[in-house]
């Protein structure tokens, strides 16, 4: 992970290695029999869940329940992070 600009929040600056998942499904959508649009990976625990454009918005629900602050896109070709509490976006 390249060094981020010092203007980024402490949560983004604390990321030293990007957690990427081999999972290409939202495990919660699978359990519920629902569908997802895009996937995100939690940078604290590594779980991969669906994005806010998905009907169930499992990653935001995960953040609200766990307070794990940073996610990464799990979409092929996308290289970005999002910090929920500070609402900051960073490409890497």
GUTOR-992528 format. One record per residue: x, y, z of N, C-alpha, C in turn; residue number from 1; residue in one letter. Coordinates in nm, 3 decimals. Atoms other than C-alpha are relative to their C-alpha. Layout:
BEGIN
+---------+---------+---------+---------+---------+---------+---------+---------+---------+------+--------+
:     n_u :     n_v :     n_w :    ca_u :    ca_v :    ca_w :     c_u :     c_v :     c_w : gunu : tormar :
+---------+---------+---------+---------+---------+---------+---------+---------+---------+------+--------+
:       X :       Y :       Z :       X :       Y :       Z :       X :       Y :       Z :  NUM :      A :
...
+---------+---------+---------+---------+---------+---------+---------+---------+---------+------+--------+
//
This chain:
BEGIN
+---------+---------+---------+---------+---------+---------+---------+---------+---------+------+--------+
:     n_u :     n_v :     n_w :    ca_u :    ca_v :    ca_w :     c_u :     c_v :     c_w : gunu : tormar :
+---------+---------+---------+---------+---------+---------+---------+---------+---------+------+--------+
:   0.086 :  -0.118 :   0.000 :   0.000 :   0.000 :   0.000 :   0.089 :   0.123 :   0.000 :    1 :      X :
:  -0.078 :  -0.123 :   0.001 :   0.151 :   0.334 :  -0.096 :  -0.040 :   0.090 :   0.116 :    2 :      X :
:   0.031 :  -0.096 :  -0.105 :   0.172 :   0.606 :   0.166 :  -0.110 :   0.092 :  -0.049 :    3 :      X :
:   0.108 :  -0.091 :   0.034 :  -0.142 :   0.814 :   0.170 :   0.038 :   0.141 :   0.042 :    4 :      X :
:  -0.017 :  -0.141 :  -0.033 :  -0.146 :   1.190 :   0.179 :  -0.030 :   0.021 :   0.148 :    5 :      X :
:   0.024 :  -0.023 :  -0.141 :  -0.121 :   1.316 :   0.539 :  -0.136 :   0.062 :   0.030 :    6 :      X :
:   0.133 :  -0.057 :  -0.020 :  -0.458 :   1.485 :   0.487 :  -0.108 :  -0.106 :   0.019 :    7 :      X :
:   0.099 :   0.106 :  -0.019 :  -0.632 :   1.146 :   0.500 :  -0.018 :  -0.029 :   0.148 :    8 :      X :
:   0.034 :   0.029 :  -0.139 :  -0.801 :   1.036 :   0.821 :   0.090 :  -0.109 :   0.059 :    9 :      X :
:  -0.084 :   0.098 :  -0.071 :  -0.630 :   0.819 :   1.082 :  -0.036 :  -0.144 :  -0.038 :   10 :      X :
:   0.041 :   0.136 :   0.036 :  -0.835 :   0.514 :   0.978 :   0.064 :  -0.044 :  -0.131 :   11 :      X :
:  -0.063 :   0.033 :   0.129 :  -0.708 :   0.524 :   0.619 :   0.151 :  -0.009 :   0.015 :   12 :      X :
:  -0.146 :   0.002 :  -0.018 :  -0.353 :   0.604 :   0.727 :   0.046 :  -0.125 :   0.076 :   13 :      X :
:  -0.036 :   0.118 :  -0.078 :  -0.359 :   0.300 :   0.959 :   0.005 :  -0.128 :  -0.086 :   14 :      X :
:   0.000 :   0.117 :   0.087 :  -0.406 :   0.061 :   0.664 :   0.140 :  -0.020 :  -0.057 :   15 :      X :
:  -0.134 :   0.027 :   0.051 :  -0.069 :  -0.098 :   0.591 :  -0.001 :  -0.107 :  -0.108 :   16 :      X :
:   0.012 :   0.104 :   0.101 :  -0.186 :  -0.391 :   0.382 :  -0.148 :  -0.014 :  -0.035 :   17 :      X :
:   0.138 :   0.012 :   0.045 :  -0.503 :  -0.420 :   0.175 :  -0.045 :  -0.145 :   0.010 :   18 :      X :
:   0.059 :   0.134 :  -0.006 :  -0.716 :  -0.720 :   0.263 :  -0.089 :  -0.018 :  -0.124 :   19 :      X :
:   0.081 :   0.035 :   0.115 :  -0.855 :  -0.874 :  -0.053 :  -0.056 :  -0.139 :   0.022 :   20 :      X :
:   0.066 :   0.127 :  -0.022 :  -1.093 :  -1.166 :  -0.064 :   0.000 :  -0.086 :  -0.124 :   21 :      X :
:   0.018 :   0.094 :   0.110 :  -1.103 :  -1.475 :  -0.276 :  -0.148 :  -0.027 :  -0.023 :   22 :      X :
:   0.145 :   0.018 :   0.011 :  -1.480 :  -1.474 :  -0.216 :  -0.053 :   0.100 :  -0.102 :   23 :      X :
:   0.061 :  -0.089 :   0.098 :  -1.678 :  -1.332 :  -0.503 :  -0.152 :  -0.005 :   0.015 :   24 :      X :
:   0.141 :   0.002 :  -0.035 :  -2.013 :  -1.353 :  -0.327 :  -0.019 :   0.076 :   0.130 :   25 :      X :
:   0.038 :  -0.054 :  -0.129 :  -2.192 :  -1.177 :  -0.045 :  -0.057 :  -0.117 :   0.080 :   26 :      X :
:   0.043 :   0.118 :  -0.076 :  -2.224 :  -1.452 :   0.215 :  -0.137 :   0.022 :   0.065 :   27 :      X :
:   0.131 :  -0.029 :  -0.060 :  -2.523 :  -1.279 :   0.377 :  -0.111 :  -0.008 :  -0.105 :   28 :      X :
:   0.099 :   0.012 :   0.108 :  -2.707 :  -1.250 :   0.044 :  -0.025 :  -0.147 :  -0.034 :   29 :      X :
:   0.014 :   0.143 :   0.027 :  -2.640 :  -1.620 :  -0.018 :  -0.093 :  -0.063 :   0.105 :   30 :      X :
:   0.083 :   0.055 :  -0.109 :  -2.792 :  -1.706 :   0.324 :  -0.146 :   0.041 :  -0.017 :   31 :      X :
:   0.135 :  -0.054 :   0.010 :  -3.097 :  -1.488 :   0.254 :  -0.067 :  -0.027 :  -0.135 :   32 :      X :
:   0.056 :   0.023 :   0.133 :  -3.143 :  -1.584 :  -0.110 :  -0.025 :   0.130 :  -0.076 :   33 :      X :
:   0.014 :  -0.128 :   0.068 :  -3.105 :  -1.221 :  -0.221 :   0.119 :   0.020 :  -0.094 :   34 :      X :
:  -0.106 :  -0.026 :   0.097 :  -2.882 :  -1.065 :  -0.487 :   0.080 :   0.124 :   0.041 :   35 :      X :
:  -0.086 :  -0.115 :  -0.028 :  -2.599 :  -0.811 :  -0.475 :   0.042 :   0.064 :  -0.131 :   36 :      X :
:  -0.046 :  -0.077 :   0.116 :  -2.464 :  -0.546 :  -0.709 :   0.153 :  -0.005 :  -0.006 :   37 :      X :
:  -0.146 :   0.003 :  -0.011 :  -2.097 :  -0.495 :  -0.606 :   0.038 :  -0.048 :   0.139 :   38 :      X :
:  -0.048 :   0.053 :  -0.126 :  -1.884 :  -0.635 :  -0.326 :   0.108 :   0.089 :   0.060 :   39 :      X :
:  -0.099 :  -0.076 :  -0.077 :  -1.672 :  -0.469 :  -0.057 :   0.062 :  -0.092 :   0.105 :   40 :      X :
:  -0.068 :   0.080 :  -0.101 :  -1.414 :  -0.617 :   0.183 :   0.038 :   0.088 :   0.118 :   41 :      X :
:  -0.032 :  -0.071 :  -0.124 :  -1.384 :  -0.501 :   0.544 :   0.150 :  -0.011 :   0.025 :   42 :      X :
:  -0.144 :  -0.001 :  -0.022 :  -1.026 :  -0.400 :   0.619 :   0.038 :  -0.034 :   0.144 :   43 :      X :
:  -0.028 :   0.044 :  -0.137 :  -1.058 :  -0.494 :   0.986 :  -0.006 :  -0.152 :   0.010 :   44 :      X :
:   0.019 :   0.144 :  -0.020 :  -1.195 :  -0.850 :   0.970 :   0.007 :  -0.082 :  -0.129 :   45 :      X :
:  -0.014 :   0.071 :   0.127 :  -1.176 :  -0.937 :   0.598 :  -0.127 :  -0.056 :  -0.060 :   46 :      X :
:   0.125 :   0.050 :   0.056 :  -1.543 :  -1.022 :   0.545 :  -0.035 :   0.076 :  -0.127 :   47 :      X :
:   0.043 :  -0.061 :   0.125 :  -1.677 :  -0.956 :   0.194 :  -0.152 :  -0.002 :  -0.004 :   48 :      X :
:   0.146 :  -0.016 :   0.000 :  -2.033 :  -0.823 :   0.171 :  -0.040 :   0.097 :  -0.110 :   49 :      X :
:   0.050 :  -0.083 :   0.108 :  -2.254 :  -0.629 :  -0.068 :  -0.001 :   0.149 :   0.033 :   50 :      X :
:  -0.009 :  -0.146 :  -0.009 :  -2.246 :  -0.254 :  -0.132 :  -0.136 :   0.065 :   0.022 :   51 :      X :
:   0.123 :  -0.075 :  -0.024 :  -2.506 :   0.017 :  -0.074 :  -0.093 :   0.004 :  -0.121 :   52 :      X :
:   0.088 :   0.008 :   0.117 :  -2.639 :  -0.021 :  -0.430 :  -0.075 :  -0.133 :  -0.004 :   53 :      X :
:   0.067 :   0.129 :  -0.010 :  -2.742 :  -0.375 :  -0.337 :  -0.122 :   0.013 :   0.091 :   54 :      X :
:   0.122 :  -0.015 :  -0.079 :  -3.089 :  -0.427 :  -0.191 :   0.019 :  -0.010 :   0.151 :   55 :      X :
:  -0.015 :   0.023 :  -0.145 :  -2.969 :  -0.548 :   0.151 :   0.110 :   0.084 :   0.066 :   56 :      X :
:  -0.106 :  -0.088 :  -0.053 :  -2.664 :  -0.317 :   0.194 :   0.074 :  -0.064 :   0.119 :   57 :      X :
:  -0.060 :   0.073 :  -0.112 :  -2.485 :  -0.578 :   0.406 :   0.128 :   0.061 :   0.054 :   58 :      X :
:  -0.125 :  -0.057 :  -0.053 :  -2.150 :  -0.398 :   0.429 :  -0.029 :   0.118 :   0.093 :   59 :      X :
:   0.034 :  -0.110 :  -0.090 :  -2.307 :  -0.085 :   0.578 :  -0.061 :  -0.053 :   0.128 :   60 :      X :
:   0.054 :   0.063 :  -0.121 :  -2.502 :  -0.305 :   0.819 :   0.114 :  -0.055 :   0.086 :   61 :      X :
:  -0.117 :   0.052 :  -0.072 :  -2.171 :  -0.471 :   0.912 :   0.072 :   0.115 :   0.072 :   62 :      X :
:  -0.064 :  -0.117 :  -0.065 :  -2.014 :  -0.129 :   0.979 :  -0.082 :   0.047 :   0.119 :   63 :      X :
:   0.085 :  -0.049 :  -0.110 :  -2.311 :  -0.020 :   1.191 :   0.003 :  -0.093 :   0.121 :   64 :      X :
:  -0.004 :   0.097 :  -0.110 :  -2.291 :  -0.340 :   1.399 :   0.139 :  -0.013 :   0.062 :   65 :      X :
:  -0.136 :   0.028 :  -0.046 :  -1.911 :  -0.362 :   1.428 :   0.088 :   0.123 :   0.022 :   66 :      X :
:  -0.084 :  -0.121 :   0.002 :  -1.774 :  -0.008 :   1.383 :   0.135 :  -0.020 :  -0.068 :   67 :      X :
:  -0.121 :   0.017 :   0.080 :  -1.505 :  -0.147 :   1.152 :   0.000 :   0.110 :  -0.105 :   68 :      X :
:   0.014 :  -0.125 :   0.075 :  -1.421 :   0.179 :   0.975 :   0.028 :  -0.001 :  -0.150 :   69 :      X :
:  -0.047 :  -0.013 :   0.138 :  -1.258 :   0.102 :   0.638 :  -0.035 :  -0.124 :  -0.082 :   70 :      X :
:   0.027 :   0.108 :   0.095 :  -1.367 :  -0.105 :   0.338 :   0.081 :   0.026 :  -0.126 :   71 :      X :
:  -0.062 :  -0.009 :   0.132 :  -1.204 :  -0.177 :   0.004 :  -0.095 :  -0.060 :  -0.102 :   72 :      X :
:   0.078 :   0.062 :   0.106 :  -1.375 :  -0.246 :  -0.324 :   0.054 :  -0.140 :  -0.026 :   73 :      X :
:  -0.039 :   0.136 :   0.035 :  -1.373 :  -0.617 :  -0.403 :  -0.028 :  -0.027 :  -0.148 :   74 :      X :
:   0.027 :   0.014 :   0.143 :  -1.454 :  -0.551 :  -0.769 :   0.131 :  -0.006 :  -0.078 :   75 :      X :
:  -0.122 :   0.007 :   0.081 :  -1.190 :  -0.657 :  -1.023 :   0.029 :   0.135 :  -0.067 :   76 :      X :
:  -0.042 :  -0.124 :   0.064 :  -0.994 :  -0.358 :  -1.148 :  -0.021 :   0.126 :   0.082 :   77 :      X :
:   0.020 :  -0.117 :  -0.085 :  -1.107 :  -0.124 :  -0.870 :   0.099 :  -0.005 :   0.117 :   78 :      X :
:  -0.100 :  -0.007 :  -0.107 :  -0.844 :  -0.008 :  -0.620 :  -0.027 :   0.124 :   0.084 :   79 :      X :
:   0.033 :  -0.113 :  -0.086 :  -1.001 :   0.217 :  -0.360 :  -0.046 :  -0.047 :   0.138 :   80 :      X :
:   0.042 :   0.020 :  -0.139 :  -1.079 :   0.244 :   0.010 :  -0.104 :   0.106 :   0.036 :   81 :      X :
:   0.099 :  -0.095 :  -0.052 :  -1.368 :   0.412 :   0.192 :   0.000 :  -0.010 :   0.152 :   82 :      X :
:   0.010 :  -0.007 :  -0.145 :  -1.373 :   0.525 :   0.555 :  -0.140 :   0.048 :   0.035 :   83 :      X :
:   0.137 :  -0.036 :  -0.039 :  -1.726 :   0.524 :   0.697 :  -0.006 :   0.118 :   0.096 :   84 :      X :
:   0.020 :  -0.111 :  -0.095 :  -1.682 :   0.750 :   1.003 :   0.046 :   0.135 :  -0.052 :   85 :      X :
:  -0.053 :  -0.127 :   0.049 :  -1.478 :   1.015 :   0.821 :  -0.046 :   0.032 :  -0.142 :   86 :      X :
:   0.051 :  -0.018 :   0.137 :  -1.650 :   0.974 :   0.482 :   0.111 :   0.044 :  -0.095 :   87 :      X :
:  -0.112 :  -0.030 :   0.088 :  -1.315 :   0.972 :   0.302 :   0.024 :  -0.117 :  -0.095 :   88 :      X :
:  -0.028 :   0.093 :   0.108 :  -1.230 :   0.797 :  -0.024 :   0.147 :   0.011 :  -0.036 :   89 :      X :
:  -0.140 :  -0.004 :   0.041 :  -0.876 :   0.700 :  -0.124 :   0.026 :  -0.110 :  -0.104 :   90 :      X :
:  -0.044 :   0.098 :   0.099 :  -0.742 :   0.530 :  -0.435 :   0.140 :  -0.048 :   0.042 :   91 :      X :
:  -0.134 :   0.053 :  -0.032 :  -0.437 :   0.306 :  -0.396 :   0.057 :  -0.071 :  -0.120 :   92 :      X :
+---------+---------+---------+---------+---------+---------+---------+---------+---------+------+--------+
//
